[in-house]
Amino acid sequence: MVRRMGKYLLVLEPFIVGPAVLAATFFNREFLPVLGVALAFWGLRYLVQGRFSVRTPLDIPLVFLGLMMPVAWAISVRPEVTRVQVYRFGLSVALYYSVVNWVTNEWRLRWALRGTGLTGLGLALASILSIAAWPQGKAFYVPAEVLTFLRGVNQRLPDSANPNILAGYLILFAVFSWVLWASPRGTVHPVDRMVGLGIWAVLTGMSLLFQSRGAIFALAGGSLVYVTLRLWQVDRRLLLVWCGGLVLGAIYLRVGLWEAWQTSPQWRSLLTTYEQRWEIWTRGVYLVQSFPFTGVGMGLYSPVVDILYPFYFSTPGQVPHAHNLFLQAAVDLGIAGGVAWLAIILIGGWCAWEMCRTPRKPRTVQAVGTAFWAVQTALVVHGLMDAVPWFHSRPVPLLWALWGLLMAAWRLPASSQGVLE
């Protein structure tokens, strides 16, 4: 009787842990109770299944990251800042394993894909309600009517959000939504295909409205990788959509981008931006050289670099992080933490490649692998110019939920066929 009740409760794990984790990270409160709920499910799983969790290829680098967290907290000169980011790491890992342990067959994988698309839409809605000042003319031309409408939407969430950070997450969901609408025939339900197309259009449009040049480059890179991997299985419907997209893109580039180039100095000041980024990156390298074993502590790039290696192009306190995802990991957690983070990226890419190129996998799993290769590409491209999906940003558990879905799909055997519709 107890085991039967435990099985029913484990089915509800992502629906309890997921919202609790996101609420705790977005509102910066109740970290310990949510971690307690996640650990309770681990204990329940041990009672029912005889194990705390399934094993994944990311376990070892996650252990190294976890071991560095107490060190980062102990050496922190601002423990109140580091504490929040350490808790975000714990909640992100909890959500990761929650997804991995729930997706045990292809039927659940399909529902997880639908939930991922809806999560992207929810993030886009939250973005609209949390932007205090919408950028204009930074990268692309945006019609004045659109900006007037957006600026008329009052900020309804308690804290304002940075458009660059939101764009960095939206592009991951935008690229991933390709798996819903551009997958091979018979892979997804026709309704899911149409919904996926709408999700992709909304998230891509929102990414452009945020005017983040790094996110735009990453979105283009991830989409190019997906299209390249799908060339060997293109159907005529997808080819028609691509051609239409190319035509619309050419019109937009001719009208919108040319006007933005003429009226906005931001695109023409890329050299200055590169010089500023180069200074930020070099200061990050100096910090890694100064603190190779421990790092400076989670979230302490700005106060430490302002004291030890002041900027020439930026005022103190203006640069919150290293603007490079891989360098940021090494700055916060030392070389060991940076290597562990790089291992997570490489292992995730390897698993995605194995999924999309292994015929024995179900077609849905192959489609997920192809999409994740594009997501990993977008993450790396954007990570070379910014450090958005790190633990200083509140939506970071969403990235780990995506990785949980990737590892869950990778673990599905060839015999795990589920209900198609």
C-alpha positions in Angstrom: 0.0 0.0 0.0 2.8 2.4 0.9 4.7 1.6 -2.3 1.6 2.1 -4.4 0.9 5.5 -2.8 4.6 6.3 -3.3 4.4 5.5 -7.0 1.5 7.9 -7.4 3.3 10.7 -5.6 6.4 10.2 -7.8 4.3 10.7 -10.9 3.5 14.2 -9.5 7.1 15.1 -8.7 7.8 17.5 -11.6 4.4 19.2 -11.1 5.2 19.9 -7.5 9.0 20.5 -7.6 9.0 22.5 -10.9 6.6 25.3 -9.8 8.1 25.4 -6.4 11.6 25.8 -7.7 10.6 28.5 -10.2 8.7 30.4 -7.6 11.6 30.3 -5.1 14.2 31.4 -7.7 12.1 34.2 -9.3 11.1 35.7 -6.0 14.3 34.9 -4.0 12.6 33.4 -1.0 11.8 30.0 0.6 14.9 28.3 -0.7 15.3 25.8 2.1 11.6 24.5 2.2 11.7 23.9 -1.6 15.0 22.0 -1.3 13.4 20.0 1.5 10.5 19.1 -0.8 12.9 18.0 -3.5 14.9 15.9 -1.1 11.7 14.3 0.2 11.0 13.0 -3.3 14.5 11.5 -3.4 13.8 9.7 -0.2 10.4 8.5 -1.4 12.1 7.2 -4.6 14.6 5.3 -2.5 11.7 3.6 -0.6 9.8 2.8 -3.8 12.5 2.0 -6.3 15.5 1.3 -4.1 17.5 4.3 -5.5 17.7 8.0 -4.9 17.8 8.8 -8.6 18.7 7.4 -12.0 22.2 8.0 -13.2 23.1 10.4 -15.9 26.2 11.4 -17.8 26.2 14.8 -16.0 26.5 13.2 -12.5 30.3 13.5 -12.1 30.7 17.2 -13.2 27.7 18.0 -11.1 29.4 16.5 -8.1 32.5 18.7 -8.8 30.3 21.8 -9.0 28.5 20.8 -5.9 31.8 20.4 -4.0 32.8 23.9 -5.1 29.7 25.6 -3.7 30.6 25.4 0.0 34.1 26.7 -0.9 32.6 29.6 -2.8 30.3 30.4 0.1 33.1 30.1 2.7 35.5 32.5 1.0 32.8 35.0 0.0 33.2 38.6 1.2 29.5 39.1 0.6 27.9 35.8 1.8 24.4 37.3 1.4 25.0 37.4 -2.4 26.7 34.1 -2.7 24.1 32.4 -0.6 21.3 33.1 -3.1 23.4 31.8 -6.0 24.4 28.6 -4.2 20.7 28.0 -3.4 19.8 28.6 -7.0 22.4 25.9 -8.0 20.8 23.5 -5.6 17.3 24.2 -6.9 18.4 23.9 -10.5 19.9 20.5 -9.8 16.7 19.4 -8.1 14.7 20.4 -11.1 17.1 18.7 -13.4 16.8 15.3 -11.6 13.0 15.8 -11.2 12.7 15.9 -15.0 15.2 13.1 -15.6 13.4 10.7 -13.2 9.9 11.5 -14.6 10.5 11.1 -18.3 10.7 7.3 -18.5 9.0 6.5 -21.8 8.3 8.2 -25.1 4.7 9.1 -24.1 6.0 11.1 -21.2 8.7 12.6 -23.4 6.0 14.0 -25.8 4.1 15.6 -22.9 7.4 17.0 -21.6 8.0 18.6 -25.0 4.6 20.2 -24.9 5.3 21.5 -21.4 8.6 22.9 -22.5 6.9 24.9 -25.2 4.3 26.2 -22.8 7.1 27.1 -20.4 8.7 29.2 -23.1 5.4 31.0 -23.7 5.1 31.6 -20.0 8.6 33.1 -19.9 7.7 35.4 -22.8 4.6 36.6 -21.0 6.6 37.2 -17.8 9.1 39.1 -19.9 6.5 41.5 -21.1 5.3 42.2 -17.6 8.8 42.7 -16.1 10.5 45.0 -18.6 10.6 48.6 -17.3 12.3 50.1 -20.4 12.1 48.6 -23.8 15.3 49.2 -25.9 15.1 50.8 -29.4 17.6 51.0 -32.2 20.1 48.8 -30.5 20.2 46.0 -33.1 17.2 46.1 -35.4 14.5 48.5 -36.4 11.3 48.2 -34.5 8.2 50.1 -35.6 7.2 52.9 -33.4 3.7 51.6 -33.0 5.0 48.3 -31.5 7.2 50.2 -29.0 4.3 52.4 -28.1 2.1 49.4 -27.3 4.8 47.7 -25.3 5.6 50.8 -23.3 2.0 51.1 -22.5 2.1 47.7 -20.7 2.8 48.5 -17.1 5.4 46.5 -15.2 3.3 44.2 -13.1 6.0 41.9 -11.6 7.7 43.1 -8.4 11.2 43.3 -10.0 12.3 44.6 -13.3 14.3 42.3 -15.6 17.2 42.9 -18.0 16.2 42.4 -21.6 19.6 40.9 -22.4 19.1 38.2 -19.8 15.5 37.4 -20.9 16.6 37.2 -24.6 19.4 34.8 -23.6 16.8 32.3 -22.3 14.1 32.9 -24.9 16.4 32.0 -27.7 17.0 28.6 -26.1 13.3 27.9 -26.1 12.8 29.4 -29.5 15.4 27.1 -31.0 14.1 24.1 -29.1 10.5 24.7 -30.4 11.8 23.6 -33.8 11.4 20.0 -32.4 7.6 20.5 -32.2 6.9 22.0 -35.7 9.8 21.0 -37.9 10.3 17.4 -36.9 9.9 14.6 -39.5 6.5 13.2 -40.4 5.0 10.9 -37.8 7.2 12.3 -35.0 4.7 14.8 -33.4 1.0 15.2 -33.5 -0.3 17.7 -36.1 -1.8 19.9 -33.4 1.6 20.0 -31.6 3.2 21.0 -34.9 0.9 24.0 -35.3 1.3 25.0 -31.7 5.1 24.6 -32.0 5.1 26.9 -35.0 3.2 29.5 -33.1 5.5 29.2 -30.1 8.6 29.6 -32.3 7.1 32.7 -33.9 6.3 34.3 -30.6 9.6 33.5 -28.9 11.7 34.5 -32.0 9.8 37.8 -32.2 10.3 38.5 -28.5 14.0 37.8 -28.8 14.2 40.4 -31.6 12.3 42.9 -29.6 14.8 42.7 -26.7 17.5 44.0 -29.1 20.2 41.7 -27.8 22.9 41.4 -30.5 24.4 38.3 -28.8 21.1 36.6 -28.6 20.4 37.4 -32.2 23.7 35.9 -33.3 23.0 32.8 -31.1 19.5 32.4 -32.5 20.9 32.5 -36.0 23.7 30.0 -35.2 21.3 27.6 -33.5 18.8 27.7 -36.3 21.5 27.2 -38.9 22.8 24.1 -37.1 19.2 22.7 -36.9 18.6 23.3 -40.6 22.0 21.7 -41.5 21.3 18.6 -39.4 17.9 18.3 -41.0 19.0 18.6 -44.7 19.1 14.8 -45.1 15.4 14.4 -44.1 13.8 17.6 -45.4 10.2 17.3 -46.5 8.5 19.8 -48.9 6.4 21.5 -46.2 9.5 22.4 -44.2 11.3 23.5 -47.4 8.4 25.8 -48.2 8.6 27.4 -44.7 12.3 27.9 -45.1 11.9 29.6 -48.4 9.2 31.9 -47.1 11.4 32.7 -44.1 14.3 33.6 -46.4 12.1 35.9 -48.5 10.7 37.7 -45.4 14.1 37.9 -43.9 15.5 39.5 -47.0 12.7 42.1 -47.0 13.3 42.8 -43.4 17.0 43.2 -43.9 16.5 45.5 -46.8 14.0 47.7 -45.0 14.5 47.4 -41.3 18.2 46.7 -40.9 19.3 49.4 -43.4 17.2 52.0 -41.6 18.6 50.8 -38.2 22.1 51.1 -39.6 21.4 54.7 -40.8 19.7 55.9 -37.7 21.4 54.0 -34.9 25.0 54.2 -33.9 25.0 50.9 -32.0 25.8 48.6 -34.9 28.5 51.0 -36.0 30.0 51.1 -32.6 30.7 47.3 -32.4 34.5 48.0 -32.3 34.0 50.1 -29.1 31.8 47.4 -27.7 34.5 44.8 -28.5 37.2 46.8 -26.8 35.0 47.1 -23.6 34.3 43.3 -23.7 38.0 42.6 -24.2 38.8 44.6 -21.1 36.1 42.7 -19.1 37.4 39.4 -20.3 41.0 40.2 -19.5 40.0 41.3 -16.0 38.2 37.9 -15.6 41.4 36.1 -16.6 43.3 38.1 -14.0 40.9 37.0 -11.4 41.2 33.3 -12.4 45.0 33.7 -12.2 44.7 35.3 -8.7 42.2 32.8 -7.3 42.8 29.6 -9.4 41.7 27.1 -6.7 38.7 28.7 -5.1 37.5 31.5 -7.4 36.3 34.8 -6.0 32.9 33.4 -4.8 29.6 33.3 -6.5 28.4 36.7 -7.7 31.4 38.6 -6.6 33.0 39.5 -10.0 32.1 43.2 -9.7 33.2 44.0 -6.2 36.5 42.1 -6.4 37.5 43.3 -9.9 36.7 46.9 -8.9 39.2 46.7 -6.1 42.0 44.6 -7.6 41.8 45.4 -11.4 39.7 48.6 -12.0 38.3 49.3 -15.4 39.3 52.1 -17.8 36.1 52.0 -19.9 33.5 51.3 -17.2 32.7 52.9 -13.8 32.9 50.8 -10.6 29.8 48.6 -10.1 28.7 48.9 -13.7 29.9 45.4 -14.8 28.2 42.7 -12.8 29.8 39.6 -14.4 32.5 38.5 -16.9 30.3 38.5 -20.0 31.6 35.1 -20.9 29.8 32.0 -19.6 32.9 29.8 -19.4 35.1 32.5 -17.9 32.4 33.3 -15.4 32.3 29.7 -14.1 36.1 29.8 -13.6 35.9 33.3 -11.9 33.3 32.2 -9.5 34.4 28.6 -8.7 38.0 28.4 -9.8 39.6 26.3 -12.5 38.0 23.1 -11.2 34.5 24.7 -11.4 35.2 26.1 -14.9 36.4 22.6 -16.1 33.2 21.0 -14.6 31.0 23.5 -16.3 32.8 23.0 -19.7 32.3 19.2 -19.1 28.6 19.7 -18.7 28.4 21.6 -22.0 30.5 19.0 -23.9 28.7 16.0 -22.5 25.4 17.5 -23.3 26.5 18.1 -26.9 27.8 14.6 -27.2 24.5 13.1 -25.9 22.5 15.2 -28.3 24.7 14.1 -31.2 24.4 10.5 -30.3 20.6 10.8 -30.1 20.2 12.5 -33.5 22.6 10.1 -35.3 21.6 6.8 -33.8 19.0 4.9 -35.8 18.0 2.6 -32.9 16.5 5.5 -31.1 12.8 6.4 -31.5 12.1 9.1 -34.0 10.9 11.5 -31.3 14.2 11.0 -29.5 16.2 11.7 -32.7 14.2 14.9 -33.2 15.0 16.0 -29.6 18.7 15.3 -30.2 18.7 17.4 -33.3 17.0 20.3 -31.5 19.3 20.0 -28.5 22.4 20.2 -30.8 20.9 23.5 -32.0 20.2 24.6 -28.4 23.7 23.8 -27.3 25.1 25.7 -30.3 23.0 28.8 -29.3 24.1 28.4 -25.7 27.8 28.3 -26.7 27.5 31.2 -29.2 25.7 33.4 -26.7 28.0 32.2 -23.9 31.1 33.5 -25.7 29.6 37.1 -25.6 27.6 37.0 -22.3 27.1 35.0 -19.2 23.3 34.9 -19.0 22.5 31.3 -18.1 24.6 31.4 -14.9 23.4 31.4 -11.3 23.3 35.2 -11.0 20.1 35.2 -13.2 16.8 34.0 -11.8 15.5 31.9 -14.8 18.6 29.6 -14.6 16.6 26.5 -13.5 14.9 26.6 -16.9 18.2 25.7 -18.5 18.7 22.8 -16.2 15.2 21.6 -16.9 16.1 21.6 -20.6 19.2 19.5 -19.8 17.1 17.2 -17.7 14.8 16.6 -20.7 17.9 16.0 -22.9 19.3 13.4 -20.5 15.9 11.7 -20.0 15.5 11.4 -23.8 19.1 10.1 -24.1 18.3 7.4 -21.5 15.3 6.1 -23.4 16.0 2.7 -24.9 14.9 1.7 -28.4 12.0 -0.3 -27.0 10.5 2.6 -25.1 7.8 3.4 -27.7 4.8 5.1 -26.2 1.5 6.4 -27.3 1.9 8.6 -30.3 -1.0 10.9 -29.9 
